[in-house]
Amino acid sequence: MAGGSKVFSVFMLIFYAILLYFIFANTNMIAMYMMGIGMFIEALVNCICTFQSKTK
């Protein structure tokens, strides 16, 4: 994921921990928005990393 970026992995871990809190706090609409945003960000970063030039 994300070319092995540790910073991005920690960011997503914190993001999904907050998402988990919102699920347990029964604020499901905020949790759904966060879930959609999180999945889109991961897909976008993976797409960018996939199509980046492999020769540096």
BARODO-465201 format. One record per atom (N, C-alpha, C): residue in three letters; atom name; x, y, z; residue number from 1. Coordinates in steps of 0.1 Angstrom, whole numbers, plus 2048, in hexadecimal, padded with zeros to 3 digits. Example, Ala and Ser with C-alpha at 12.3 -4.5 7.8 and 13.67 -1.06 7.14 Angstrom:
<recs>
rec rest->ALA&atom->N&xx->884&yy->7C7&zz->84E&nr->1
rec rest->ALA&atom->CA&xx->87B&yy->7D3&zz->84E&nr->1
rec rest->ALA&atom->C&xx->884&yy->7DF&zz->84E&nr->1
rec rest->SER&atom->N&xx->880&yy->7EA&zz->847&nr->2
rec rest->SER&atom->CA&xx->889&yy->7F5&zz->847&nr->2
rec rest->SER&atom->C&xx->881&yy->800&zz->84F&nr->2
</recs>
This chain:
<recs>
rec rest->MET&atom->N&xx->808&yy->7F4&zz->800&nr->1
rec rest->MET&atom->CA&xx->800&yy->800&zz->800&nr->1
rec rest->MET&atom->C&xx->809&yy->80C&zz->800&nr->1
rec rest->ALA&atom->N&xx->806&yy->816&zz->7F7&nr->2
rec rest->ALA&atom->CA&xx->80C&yy->823&zz->7F7&nr->2
rec rest->ALA&atom->C&xx->81B&yy->822&zz->7F5&nr->2
rec rest->GLY&atom->N&xx->820&yy->817&zz->7EF&nr->3
rec rest->GLY&atom->CA&xx->82E&yy->816&zz->7ED&nr->3
rec rest->GLY&atom->C&xx->836&yy->813&zz->7F9&nr->3
rec rest->GLY&atom->N&xx->830&yy->80E&zz->804&nr->4
rec rest->GLY&atom->CA&xx->836&yy->80B&zz->810&nr->4
rec rest->GLY&atom->C&xx->839&yy->817&zz->819&nr->4
rec rest->SER&atom->N&xx->831&yy->822&zz->817&nr->5
rec rest->SER&atom->CA&xx->832&yy->82E&zz->820&nr->5
rec rest->SER&atom->C&xx->82E&yy->82B&zz->82E&nr->5
rec rest->LYS&atom->N&xx->837&yy->82D&zz->837&nr->6
rec rest->LYS&atom->CA&xx->833&yy->82B&zz->845&nr->6
rec rest->LYS&atom->C&xx->82B&yy->836&zz->84A&nr->6
rec rest->VAL&atom->N&xx->82D&yy->842&zz->846&nr->7
rec rest->VAL&atom->CA&xx->825&yy->84E&zz->84A&nr->7
rec rest->VAL&atom->C&xx->817&yy->84C&zz->846&nr->7
rec rest->PHE&atom->N&xx->814&yy->848&zz->83A&nr->8
rec rest->PHE&atom->CA&xx->807&yy->846&zz->835&nr->8
rec rest->PHE&atom->C&xx->800&yy->83B&zz->83C&nr->8
rec rest->SER&atom->N&xx->807&yy->830&zz->83F&nr->9
rec rest->SER&atom->CA&xx->801&yy->825&zz->847&nr->9
rec rest->SER&atom->C&xx->7FD&yy->829&zz->855&nr->9
rec rest->VAL&atom->N&xx->805&yy->831&zz->85B&nr->10
rec rest->VAL&atom->CA&xx->802&yy->836&zz->869&nr->10
rec rest->VAL&atom->C&xx->7F6&yy->840&zz->868&nr->10
rec rest->PHE&atom->N&xx->7F6&yy->848&zz->85E&nr->11
rec rest->PHE&atom->CA&xx->7EA&yy->851&zz->85C&nr->11
rec rest->PHE&atom->C&xx->7DD&yy->84A&zz->85A&nr->11
rec rest->MET&atom->N&xx->7DE&yy->83F&zz->852&nr->12
rec rest->MET&atom->CA&xx->7D1&yy->838&zz->84F&nr->12
rec rest->MET&atom->C&xx->7CD&yy->830&zz->85C&nr->12
rec rest->LEU&atom->N&xx->7D7&yy->82B&zz->863&nr->13
rec rest->LEU&atom->CA&xx->7D4&yy->824&zz->870&nr->13
rec rest->LEU&atom->C&xx->7CC&yy->82D&zz->87A&nr->13
rec rest->ILE&atom->N&xx->7D1&yy->83A&zz->87B&nr->14
rec rest->ILE&atom->CA&xx->7CB&yy->843&zz->884&nr->14
rec rest->ILE&atom->C&xx->7BD&yy->847&zz->87E&nr->14
rec rest->PHE&atom->N&xx->7BC&yy->849&zz->871&nr->15
rec rest->PHE&atom->CA&xx->7AF&yy->84C&zz->86B&nr->15
rec rest->PHE&atom->C&xx->7A5&yy->841&zz->86D&nr->15
rec rest->TYR&atom->N&xx->7A9&yy->834&zz->86C&nr->16
rec rest->TYR&atom->CA&xx->79F&yy->82A&zz->86E&nr->16
rec rest->TYR&atom->C&xx->79D&yy->827&zz->87D&nr->16
rec rest->ALA&atom->N&xx->7A6&yy->82B&zz->886&nr->17
rec rest->ALA&atom->CA&xx->7A3&yy->82A&zz->894&nr->17
rec rest->ALA&atom->C&xx->798&yy->835&zz->898&nr->17
rec rest->ILE&atom->N&xx->799&yy->840&zz->892&nr->18
rec rest->ILE&atom->CA&xx->78F&yy->84A&zz->894&nr->18
rec rest->ILE&atom->C&xx->781&yy->846&zz->88E&nr->18
rec rest->LEU&atom->N&xx->782&yy->83F&zz->883&nr->19
rec rest->LEU&atom->CA&xx->776&yy->83A&zz->87D&nr->19
rec rest->LEU&atom->C&xx->76F&yy->82F&zz->886&nr->19
rec rest->LEU&atom->N&xx->778&yy->827&zz->88C&nr->20
rec rest->LEU&atom->CA&xx->773&yy->81D&zz->895&nr->20
rec rest->LEU&atom->C&xx->76C&yy->823&zz->8A1&nr->20
rec rest->TYR&atom->N&xx->772&yy->82E&zz->8A6&nr->21
rec rest->TYR&atom->CA&xx->76B&yy->835&zz->8B1&nr->21
rec rest->TYR&atom->C&xx->75E&yy->83A&zz->8AD&nr->21
rec rest->PHE&atom->N&xx->75C&yy->840&zz->8A1&nr->22
rec rest->PHE&atom->CA&xx->74F&yy->845&zz->89D&nr->22
rec rest->PHE&atom->C&xx->745&yy->83A&zz->89C&nr->22
rec rest->ILE&atom->N&xx->74A&yy->82E&zz->897&nr->23
rec rest->ILE&atom->CA&xx->740&yy->823&zz->896&nr->23
rec rest->ILE&atom->C&xx->73B&yy->81F&zz->8A4&nr->23
rec rest->PHE&atom->N&xx->744&yy->81E&zz->8AE&nr->24
rec rest->PHE&atom->CA&xx->740&yy->81A&zz->8BC&nr->24
rec rest->PHE&atom->C&xx->738&yy->825&zz->8C3&nr->24
rec rest->ALA&atom->N&xx->73A&yy->832&zz->8BE&nr->25
rec rest->ALA&atom->CA&xx->733&yy->83D&zz->8C4&nr->25
rec rest->ALA&atom->C&xx->725&yy->83F&zz->8BE&nr->25
rec rest->ASN&atom->N&xx->722&yy->836&zz->8B4&nr->26
rec rest->ASN&atom->CA&xx->715&yy->836&zz->8AE&nr->26
rec rest->ASN&atom->C&xx->712&yy->842&zz->8A5&nr->26
rec rest->THR&atom->N&xx->71D&yy->848&zz->89F&nr->27
rec rest->THR&atom->CA&xx->71C&yy->853&zz->896&nr->27
rec rest->THR&atom->C&xx->71F&yy->84D&zz->888&nr->27
rec rest->ASN&atom->N&xx->715&yy->845&zz->883&nr->28
rec rest->ASN&atom->CA&xx->717&yy->83D&zz->877&nr->28
rec rest->ASN&atom->C&xx->719&yy->845&zz->86A&nr->28
rec rest->MET&atom->N&xx->713&yy->850&zz->869&nr->29
rec rest->MET&atom->CA&xx->714&yy->858&zz->85D&nr->29
rec rest->MET&atom->C&xx->722&yy->85D&zz->85B&nr->29
rec rest->ILE&atom->N&xx->728&yy->863&zz->866&nr->30
rec rest->ILE&atom->CA&xx->736&yy->867&zz->865&nr->30
rec rest->ILE&atom->C&xx->73F&yy->85C&zz->862&nr->30
rec rest->ALA&atom->N&xx->73C&yy->850&zz->868&nr->31
rec rest->ALA&atom->CA&xx->744&yy->844&zz->866&nr->31
rec rest->ALA&atom->C&xx->744&yy->840&zz->857&nr->31
rec rest->MET&atom->N&xx->738&yy->841&zz->851&nr->32
rec rest->MET&atom->CA&xx->737&yy->83D&zz->843&nr->32
rec rest->MET&atom->C&xx->73E&yy->847&zz->83A&nr->32
rec rest->TYR&atom->N&xx->73D&yy->854&zz->83D&nr->33
rec rest->TYR&atom->CA&xx->745&yy->85E&zz->835&nr->33
rec rest->TYR&atom->C&xx->754&yy->85B&zz->836&nr->33
rec rest->MET&atom->N&xx->759&yy->859&zz->843&nr->34
rec rest->MET&atom->CA&xx->767&yy->856&zz->845&nr->34
rec rest->MET&atom->C&xx->76B&yy->849&zz->83E&nr->34
rec rest->MET&atom->N&xx->763&yy->83F&zz->83E&nr->35
rec rest->MET&atom->CA&xx->766&yy->833&zz->837&nr->35
rec rest->MET&atom->C&xx->768&yy->835&zz->828&nr->35
rec rest->GLY&atom->N&xx->75E&yy->83D&zz->822&nr->36
rec rest->GLY&atom->CA&xx->75F&yy->840&zz->814&nr->36
rec rest->GLY&atom->C&xx->76C&yy->848&zz->811&nr->36
rec rest->ILE&atom->N&xx->76F&yy->852&zz->819&nr->37
rec rest->ILE&atom->CA&xx->77A&yy->85A&zz->817&nr->37
rec rest->ILE&atom->C&xx->787&yy->852&zz->818&nr->37
rec rest->GLY&atom->N&xx->788&yy->849&zz->822&nr->38
rec rest->GLY&atom->CA&xx->794&yy->841&zz->825&nr->38
rec rest->GLY&atom->C&xx->796&yy->837&zz->819&nr->38
rec rest->MET&atom->N&xx->78C&yy->831&zz->814&nr->39
rec rest->MET&atom->CA&xx->78D&yy->828&zz->809&nr->39
rec rest->MET&atom->C&xx->792&yy->82F&zz->7FC&nr->39
rec rest->PHE&atom->N&xx->78C&yy->83B&zz->7FA&nr->40
rec rest->PHE&atom->CA&xx->790&yy->843&zz->7EE&nr->40
rec rest->PHE&atom->C&xx->79F&yy->847&zz->7EF&nr->40
rec rest->ILE&atom->N&xx->7A3&yy->84C&zz->7FB&nr->41
rec rest->ILE&atom->CA&xx->7B1&yy->850&zz->7FD&nr->41
rec rest->ILE&atom->C&xx->7BB&yy->845&zz->7FA&nr->41
rec rest->GLU&atom->N&xx->7B7&yy->839&zz->800&nr->42
rec rest->GLU&atom->CA&xx->7C0&yy->82D&zz->7FE&nr->42
rec rest->GLU&atom->C&xx->7C1&yy->829&zz->7EF&nr->42
rec rest->ALA&atom->N&xx->7B5&yy->82A&zz->7E8&nr->43
rec rest->ALA&atom->CA&xx->7B5&yy->826&zz->7DA&nr->43
rec rest->ALA&atom->C&xx->7BD&yy->830&zz->7D2&nr->43
rec rest->LEU&atom->N&xx->7BB&yy->83D&zz->7D5&nr->44
rec rest->LEU&atom->CA&xx->7C2&yy->848&zz->7CE&nr->44
rec rest->LEU&atom->C&xx->7D1&yy->846&zz->7CF&nr->44
rec rest->VAL&atom->N&xx->7D6&yy->844&zz->7DC&nr->45
rec rest->VAL&atom->CA&xx->7E4&yy->843&zz->7DE&nr->45
rec rest->VAL&atom->C&xx->7EA&yy->837&zz->7D7&nr->45
rec rest->ASN&atom->N&xx->7E3&yy->82C&zz->7D8&nr->46
rec rest->ASN&atom->CA&xx->7E7&yy->820&zz->7D1&nr->46
rec rest->ASN&atom->C&xx->7E8&yy->821&zz->7C2&nr->46
rec rest->CYS&atom->N&xx->7DE&yy->828&zz->7BC&nr->47
rec rest->CYS&atom->CA&xx->7DE&yy->82B&zz->7AE&nr->47
rec rest->CYS&atom->C&xx->7EA&yy->834&zz->7AA&nr->47
rec rest->ILE&atom->N&xx->7ED&yy->83E&zz->7B2&nr->48
rec rest->ILE&atom->CA&xx->7F8&yy->847&zz->7AF&nr->48
rec rest->ILE&atom->C&xx->805&yy->83F&zz->7B0&nr->48
rec rest->CYS&atom->N&xx->807&yy->837&zz->7BA&nr->49
rec rest->CYS&atom->CA&xx->813&yy->82F&zz->7BB&nr->49
rec rest->CYS&atom->C&xx->815&yy->825&zz->7B0&nr->49
rec rest->THR&atom->N&xx->80A&yy->81F&zz->7AC&nr->50
rec rest->THR&atom->CA&xx->80A&yy->815&zz->7A1&nr->50
rec rest->THR&atom->C&xx->80F&yy->81C&zz->794&nr->50
rec rest->PHE&atom->N&xx->80A&yy->828&zz->791&nr->51
rec rest->PHE&atom->CA&xx->80D&yy->82E&zz->784&nr->51
rec rest->PHE&atom->C&xx->819&yy->837&zz->784&nr->51
rec rest->GLN&atom->N&xx->820&yy->838&zz->790&nr->52
rec rest->GLN&atom->CA&xx->82C&yy->840&zz->791&nr->52
rec rest->GLN&atom->C&xx->837&yy->839&zz->789&nr->52
rec rest->SER&atom->N&xx->840&yy->841&zz->784&nr->53
rec rest->SER&atom->CA&xx->84B&yy->83C&zz->77D&nr->53
rec rest->SER&atom->C&xx->854&yy->833&zz->786&nr->53
rec rest->LYS&atom->N&xx->857&yy->827&zz->781&nr->54
rec rest->LYS&atom->CA&xx->85F&yy->81E&zz->78A&nr->54
rec rest->LYS&atom->C&xx->86E&yy->820&zz->789&nr->54
rec rest->THR&atom->N&xx->872&yy->828&zz->77F&nr->55
rec rest->THR&atom->CA&xx->880&yy->82B&zz->77E&nr->55
rec rest->THR&atom->C&xx->883&yy->839&zz->784&nr->55
rec rest->LYS&atom->N&xx->88B&yy->839&zz->78E&nr->56
rec rest->LYS&atom->CA&xx->88F&yy->845&zz->795&nr->56
rec rest->LYS&atom->C&xx->89E&yy->847&zz->795&nr->56
</recs>
